[in-house]
Amino acid sequence: MRQKAFKQANPILKLLSERGFRAYVVGGAVRDYILGRPIADVDIVTSASPEDVTELFTQTYRLSNQHQTIIVKWKGLLFELTSERGIGIEEDLKKRDFTINSLAINETGQIIDKIGGQVDLKEGILRSVDPLERMTEDPLRMLRALRFVSELGFHIEENLMNVLIMKHSLLEGVAVERIVKEFEKLIAGHYRNKALQILLNTEMYRSLIKLELTTQNIHDLQSTGSVNSKSSVLRWSMISYCLGWMDASPLKRLSLSNQLTHDVRERLRFFRIRQTKDWNSWLLYQAGLETAFDVESLRVLFHQSEESIEKILQLWEELPMKSKSDLAITGRDLLSTLKKSPGPWLKDELEWAERKVIEGECLNEKATLLDMLAKRREML
């Protein structure tokens, strides 16, 4: 096995084999190995029971799922070891979602393929053994089918397609966290528009109830450029804009993290500002460098002219300060000087001072800033 990921897993396979257990790398790792794609995760199926695995390996953690999965830490890396479903590897492979994932490799590098997974990979076909049972035992697999179309550009076999049409309403009962994870991957694929068209044709989009997709939303998503970035912030900013969300508030119902929601909100806010304004010192200071870069990436996705990275970097380097903490005065300084109680006035004065410094109208010096603020108060 040439792939580095397989070499790292091979000692585990050999150890299990030496102890009399069957063990194979299965699923997506084998699929991507055959396709020549990078391998992210290595899953192992074994005839060993969870108890056998925990006795054999010193660092393990048991997941509370129906497949009796054990996480094994081996030489600093994590591997998922799952007990065979059914009797032997052949029955296990038949129970997997798609034939292209129903492949295994043993410790000698031999590929086990009993249901034509390699042929389907070669011919670009997405197929299931008993698609009705496979899709209904975990309805998320129906959306995952479209994600694989998006990633690989494969054609969905007729029997599987019929199940997607008839049974996609079962997706309404799937946890929203699982839905949004697959949908984000779908949006990121090279063949995204092909997958989105199937989403429309099957009317599966109606069953993704928390996303509240419409045909227009999907057409808007199809019209954007490809999201090559791995950034979830950029992907969800694009999705949010296409879905007509004025800010990131709807992301809360999708159970996305508070940090991601905040970051998307910032991108949407400055993206809208950029519709009518170019970057200047104050605008860039408020946004921050990372947000500014993402805003320009969004402009590219929506086929708008973008500002060059070089020009933004130059403007950033010329800023006299990069954050509020660089300001020479603090709220405590103002409270001490004016002997006043805290209130909205405090935020107003600090922001005024920030802007004067950023726009080059005042030096970032404590005495100078306090003097300018005093003169400002006299004029109000």
PLY file of the C-alpha trace (Angstrom):
ply
format ascii 1.0
element vertex 380
property float x
property float y
property float z
element edge 379
property int vertex1
property int vertex2
end_header
0.00 0.00 0.00
1.72 3.14 -1.26
-0.42 5.84 0.33
1.09 7.27 3.51
-2.27 6.94 5.30
-2.34 3.21 4.58
1.24 2.76 5.72
0.32 4.37 9.02
-2.65 2.03 9.44
-0.86 -1.13 8.31
0.73 -1.98 11.70
-2.77 -2.01 13.22
-4.02 -4.40 10.52
-1.00 -6.66 11.00
-1.34 -6.74 14.77
-5.02 -7.66 14.54
-4.22 -10.32 11.93
-1.45 -11.79 14.10
-3.97 -12.12 16.94
-6.32 -14.07 14.71
-8.73 -11.29 13.71
-9.71 -10.11 10.26
-8.95 -6.44 9.63
-9.33 -4.18 6.62
-9.17 -0.54 5.67
-12.61 0.21 4.20
-14.81 2.82 2.59
-13.78 6.28 1.51
-10.05 5.76 2.02
-10.05 2.86 -0.45
-12.24 4.76 -2.89
-9.93 7.78 -2.84
-6.85 5.55 -3.08
-8.19 4.04 -6.31
-9.16 7.45 -7.66
-5.76 8.90 -6.76
-7.30 11.48 -4.43
-5.83 12.59 -1.08
-6.94 10.40 1.81
-8.26 12.24 4.84
-9.43 9.54 7.25
-8.72 5.84 7.52
-11.51 3.60 8.83
-10.83 0.01 9.78
-13.28 -2.88 9.98
-12.36 -5.91 12.04
-13.80 -9.18 13.26
-12.47 -8.26 16.71
-15.08 -7.18 19.24
-14.87 -3.78 20.94
-13.66 -5.61 24.04
-10.92 -7.33 22.03
-9.80 -4.00 20.62
-9.62 -2.27 24.00
-7.56 -5.18 25.37
-5.20 -5.17 22.42
-4.52 -1.41 22.26
-3.60 0.77 25.23
-5.12 4.09 24.10
-8.76 3.67 23.08
-12.06 5.53 23.32
-15.44 3.93 22.68
-18.04 5.85 20.67
-21.68 5.48 21.63
-23.00 4.50 18.22
-24.76 1.49 16.76
-21.70 0.29 14.86
-19.57 -0.47 17.95
-16.79 1.91 16.98
-13.56 2.26 18.94
-11.15 5.15 18.44
-7.58 3.87 18.65
-4.66 6.23 19.16
-1.60 4.74 17.53
1.72 6.60 17.34
-0.05 9.93 17.76
-2.67 9.25 15.07
-6.35 8.38 15.51
-8.07 5.48 13.73
-11.69 4.32 13.85
-12.05 0.57 14.37
-15.54 -0.80 13.81
-16.85 -4.33 14.23
-17.93 -6.09 11.06
-21.62 -5.74 10.25
-22.94 -9.20 9.57
-20.81 -12.29 9.13
-17.51 -11.48 7.45
-16.24 -8.64 5.32
-18.41 -9.50 2.29
-21.64 -9.02 4.20
-20.27 -5.85 5.79
-19.46 -4.34 2.40
-22.92 -5.11 1.05
-24.44 -3.07 3.89
-22.52 0.11 3.00
-24.19 3.15 1.46
-22.78 3.03 -2.08
-20.81 0.50 -4.08
-17.93 2.95 -4.50
-17.57 2.86 -0.71
-18.03 -0.92 -0.53
-14.33 -1.63 -0.98
-11.68 -2.92 1.41
-7.91 -3.43 1.50
-6.11 -5.94 3.74
-2.64 -5.71 5.24
-1.01 -7.13 2.09
-2.55 -4.46 -0.13
-5.14 -6.77 -1.71
-8.39 -5.00 -2.69
-11.61 -6.80 -1.73
-14.43 -5.88 -4.10
-17.42 -8.23 -4.21
-20.12 -5.95 -5.67
-18.46 -4.08 -8.52
-17.33 -0.96 -6.73
-14.22 -0.60 -8.88
-16.25 -0.86 -12.09
-18.63 1.83 -10.83
-15.65 4.05 -9.97
-14.25 3.57 -13.46
-17.59 4.24 -15.15
-18.54 7.14 -12.87
-21.73 5.57 -11.49
-23.21 6.09 -8.04
-25.13 2.95 -7.09
-26.35 1.09 -4.01
-26.98 -2.54 -3.28
-30.68 -2.52 -2.31
-30.97 1.30 -2.49
-34.34 1.45 -0.72
-32.98 -0.25 2.39
-29.64 1.59 2.30
-31.23 5.04 1.99
-34.03 4.53 4.49
-31.84 3.07 7.24
-30.01 6.42 7.26
-31.84 9.06 5.18
-28.84 11.40 5.26
-27.35 9.10 2.62
-29.73 10.64 0.08
-28.15 14.05 0.52
-24.73 12.39 0.67
-25.42 10.92 -2.77
-25.68 14.46 -4.13
-22.54 15.44 -2.25
-20.66 12.66 -4.07
-22.10 13.89 -7.36
-20.77 17.34 -6.48
-17.32 16.02 -5.57
-16.88 13.39 -8.29
-19.30 14.33 -11.07
-20.77 10.80 -11.07
-24.10 9.75 -12.60
-26.74 8.40 -10.20
-28.03 4.96 -11.21
-31.77 4.80 -12.02
-32.93 2.65 -9.08
-31.09 4.85 -6.60
-32.47 7.99 -8.26
-36.02 6.65 -7.92
-35.48 6.15 -4.19
-34.20 9.72 -3.84
-37.36 10.98 -5.53
-39.74 8.83 -3.48
-38.12 8.96 -0.04
-36.34 12.30 0.33
-39.01 13.50 2.78
-37.29 11.28 5.37
-34.54 13.90 5.47
-36.91 16.09 7.48
-36.23 13.88 10.49
-32.42 14.05 10.25
-30.55 16.22 12.77
-29.86 19.65 11.33
-26.15 19.41 12.24
-25.75 16.44 9.89
-27.71 18.14 7.11
-25.65 21.34 7.12
-22.37 19.41 7.15
-23.31 17.51 3.98
-24.81 20.58 2.33
-21.64 22.59 2.87
-19.58 19.80 1.28
-22.02 19.69 -1.61
-21.57 23.43 -2.22
-17.78 23.05 -2.19
-17.62 20.35 -4.89
-16.26 20.89 -8.38
-19.51 19.56 -9.91
-21.73 21.55 -7.54
-24.14 22.73 -10.22
-24.83 19.18 -11.36
-25.68 18.20 -7.78
-27.83 21.31 -7.26
-29.76 20.48 -10.43
-30.55 17.04 -9.02
-31.58 18.72 -5.78
-34.08 20.69 -7.87
-35.21 17.87 -10.15
-35.90 15.46 -7.29
-37.39 18.28 -5.18
-35.16 17.09 -2.37
-34.54 20.73 -1.47
-38.07 20.83 0.00
-36.99 18.31 2.64
-34.04 20.40 3.85
-36.54 22.35 5.91
-34.14 24.36 8.10
-32.38 25.75 5.03
-35.69 26.98 3.58
-34.38 26.67 0.03
-36.34 27.90 -2.97
-35.82 27.29 -6.67
-34.51 30.85 -6.99
-32.01 30.30 -4.16
-30.67 27.25 -5.93
-30.39 29.07 -9.25
-28.51 31.85 -7.44
-26.11 29.29 -5.96
-25.57 27.79 -9.41
-24.69 31.20 -10.84
-21.84 31.88 -8.40
-18.21 31.00 -8.97
-16.58 27.90 -7.50
-15.61 28.01 -3.82
-12.05 26.69 -3.91
-11.32 27.84 -0.36
-11.65 25.39 2.54
-13.04 28.21 4.67
-16.45 27.44 6.17
-16.84 31.18 6.79
-16.53 31.95 3.08
-18.85 29.11 2.08
-21.59 30.07 4.52
-21.22 33.75 3.64
-21.87 32.86 0.01
-24.76 30.54 0.90
-26.30 33.13 3.21
-26.17 35.83 0.56
-27.72 33.56 -2.07
-30.47 32.59 0.36
-31.30 36.27 0.86
-30.29 36.35 4.51
-29.55 39.97 5.38
-27.29 38.92 8.23
-26.16 35.66 9.82
-29.11 35.32 12.23
-30.71 32.39 10.32
-27.49 30.42 10.84
-28.43 30.03 14.49
-31.25 27.65 13.59
-28.69 25.53 11.73
-26.76 24.95 14.96
-23.59 26.46 13.55
-21.09 27.79 16.08
-21.37 31.26 17.54
-17.92 32.10 16.16
-18.87 31.03 12.62
-22.15 32.95 12.85
-20.30 36.07 14.01
-17.69 35.78 11.26
-20.32 35.32 8.55
-22.24 38.33 9.86
-19.10 40.47 9.54
-18.45 39.27 5.98
-22.02 40.03 4.93
-21.93 43.46 6.53
-18.75 44.58 4.81
-19.69 42.88 1.55
-22.76 45.11 1.38
-20.71 48.19 2.26
-18.29 47.31 -0.55
-21.14 47.45 -3.02
-20.96 51.26 -2.81
-17.55 52.04 -1.26
-13.90 51.26 -1.91
-11.59 50.26 0.90
-10.23 53.19 2.87
-8.25 53.34 6.09
-11.23 53.50 8.43
-13.25 50.83 6.64
-10.31 48.43 6.50
-9.49 49.05 10.17
-13.08 48.22 11.15
-13.20 45.08 9.02
-9.76 43.66 9.68
-7.46 42.08 7.12
-8.98 38.58 7.06
-12.52 39.90 6.65
-11.39 42.23 3.86
-9.77 39.34 1.97
-12.94 37.25 2.32
-15.10 40.13 1.13
-12.99 40.40 -2.01
-13.26 36.63 -2.49
-17.04 36.97 -2.27
-16.94 39.69 -4.91
-15.11 37.27 -7.20
-17.69 34.54 -6.51
-20.46 36.95 -7.46
-18.59 38.05 -10.60
-17.79 41.53 -9.32
-14.50 43.39 -9.68
-12.18 42.89 -6.74
-9.45 44.95 -5.11
-5.98 43.42 -5.32
-4.46 41.75 -2.29
-1.36 43.90 -2.75
-3.33 47.14 -2.51
-5.24 45.98 0.58
-1.99 44.90 2.24
-0.38 48.23 1.46
-3.33 50.10 2.96
-3.21 47.83 6.02
0.52 48.37 6.57
-0.01 52.13 6.43
-2.54 52.09 9.28
-1.14 53.80 12.39
-2.81 51.16 14.58
-4.36 47.77 13.91
-6.75 47.26 16.84
-8.54 49.06 19.68
-5.89 47.86 22.12
-3.32 50.00 20.27
-5.16 53.22 21.11
-3.15 55.38 23.51
-6.17 56.11 25.74
-8.65 53.79 27.43
-12.10 54.14 28.91
-10.48 54.23 32.31
-8.47 57.30 31.28
-11.64 59.13 30.26
-13.54 58.16 33.40
-10.64 59.33 35.55
-10.27 62.63 33.67
-13.96 63.57 33.52
-15.14 62.03 36.80
-18.26 60.77 35.00
-20.19 57.53 35.21
-19.85 55.05 32.35
-22.42 55.36 29.58
-22.87 55.47 25.79
-20.75 58.63 25.71
-17.69 56.55 26.56
-17.95 54.32 23.48
-18.66 57.36 21.32
-15.55 59.23 22.46
-13.25 56.24 22.11
-14.52 55.49 18.60
-14.11 59.16 17.63
-10.52 59.04 18.87
-9.86 55.80 16.98
-11.13 57.26 13.75
-9.10 60.46 14.11
-5.94 58.39 14.62
-6.71 55.99 11.74
-7.48 58.80 9.33
-4.25 60.60 10.25
-5.92 63.63 11.86
-4.41 63.05 15.28
-1.30 61.40 16.66
-1.84 58.31 18.78
-0.60 59.99 21.96
-2.50 60.09 25.23
-2.16 63.83 25.96
-2.95 64.81 22.37
-6.05 62.62 22.24
-7.38 63.86 25.58
-6.87 67.45 24.47
-8.66 66.90 21.15
-11.56 65.19 22.91
-11.85 68.13 25.32
-12.05 70.57 22.39
-14.65 68.35 20.73
-16.83 68.47 23.85
-16.66 72.24 23.88
-17.96 72.38 20.32
-20.88 70.02 20.94
0 1
1 2
2 3
3 4
4 5
5 6
6 7
7 8
8 9
9 10
10 11
11 12
12 13
13 14
14 15
15 16
16 17
17 18
18 19
19 20
20 21
21 22
22 23
23 24
24 25
25 26
26 27
27 28
28 29
29 30
30 31
31 32
32 33
33 34
34 35
35 36
36 37
37 38
38 39
39 40
40 41
41 42
42 43
43 44
44 45
45 46
46 47
47 48
48 49
49 50
50 51
51 52
52 53
53 54
54 55
55 56
56 57
57 58
58 59
59 60
60 61
61 62
62 63
63 64
64 65
65 66
66 67
67 68
68 69
69 70
70 71
71 72
72 73
73 74
74 75
75 76
76 77
77 78
78 79
79 80
80 81
81 82
82 83
83 84
84 85
85 86
86 87
87 88
88 89
89 90
90 91
91 92
92 93
93 94
94 95
95 96
96 97
97 98
98 99
99 100
100 101
101 102
102 103
103 104
104 105
105 106
106 107
107 108
108 109
109 110
110 111
111 112
112 113
113 114
114 115
115 116
116 117
117 118
118 119
119 120
120 121
121 122
122 123
123 124
124 125
125 126
126 127
127 128
128 129
129 130
130 131
131 132
132 133
133 134
134 135
135 136
136 137
137 138
138 139
139 140
140 141
141 142
142 143
143 144
144 145
145 146
146 147
147 148
148 149
149 150
150 151
151 152
152 153
153 154
154 155
155 156
156 157
157 158
158 159
159 160
160 161
161 162
162 163
163 164
164 165
165 166
166 167
167 168
168 169
169 170
170 171
171 172
172 173
173 174
174 175
175 176
176 177
177 178
178 179
179 180
180 181
181 182
182 183
183 184
184 185
185 186
186 187
187 188
188 189
189 190
190 191
191 192
192 193
193 194
194 195
195 196
196 197
197 198
198 199
199 200
200 201
201 202
202 203
203 204
204 205
205 206
206 207
207 208
208 209
209 210
210 211
211 212
212 213
213 214
214 215
215 216
216 217
217 218
218 219
219 220
220 221
221 222
222 223
223 224
224 225
225 226
226 227
227 228
228 229
229 230
230 231
231 232
232 233
233 234
234 235
235 236
236 237
237 238
238 239
239 240
240 241
241 242
242 243
243 244
244 245
245 246
246 247
247 248
248 249
249 250
250 251
251 252
252 253
253 254
254 255
255 256
256 257
257 258
258 259
259 260
260 261
261 262
262 263
263 264
264 265
265 266
266 267
267 268
268 269
269 270
270 271
271 272
272 273
273 274
274 275
275 276
276 277
277 278
278 279
279 280
280 281
281 282
282 283
283 284
284 285
285 286
286 287
287 288
288 289
289 290
290 291
291 292
292 293
293 294
294 295
295 296
296 297
297 298
298 299
299 300
300 301
301 302
302 303
303 304
304 305
305 306
306 307
307 308
308 309
309 310
310 311
311 312
312 313
313 314
314 315
315 316
316 317
317 318
318 319
319 320
320 321
321 322
322 323
323 324
324 325
325 326
326 327
327 328
328 329
329 330
330 331
331 332
332 333
333 334
334 335
335 336
336 337
337 338
338 339
339 340
340 341
341 342
342 343
343 344
344 345
345 346
346 347
347 348
348 349
349 350
350 351
351 352
352 353
353 354
354 355
355 356
356 357
357 358
358 359
359 360
360 361
361 362
362 363
363 364
364 365
365 366
366 367
367 368
368 369
369 370
370 371
371 372
372 373
373 374
374 375
375 376
376 377
377 378
378 379
